[in-house]
Amino acid sequence: MIAVNYTTMRNNLKEYCDLATDNGETIIITRKEDKNVVVLSLEQFNEMEKELRNARYLDKLERGFKQLLEGKGTVHELIED
């Protein structure tokens, strides 16, 4: 993880983009009043999004299992075509 101020990032944009895409670096751009920004590769972003979706799905499954254990489930007959 690299922290760099806005002016340095602007003056060296290509180099920092290359660090993010080629080396997997996360770049924190520091700005006034703590309005910081993070730059990362699309690959890293997609991985984070996938992990978040998986975590939400697992949470949903766990809530469902908990409801079943508490007797809040319902039984349905399978419909054959």
Protein Blocks (a to p, Z undefined) as FASTA:
>chain_A
ZZddfklmmmmmmmmmmmmmmnopacddddehhiacddddfklmmmmmmmmmmmmmmmmm
mmmmmmmmnopaccdddddZZ
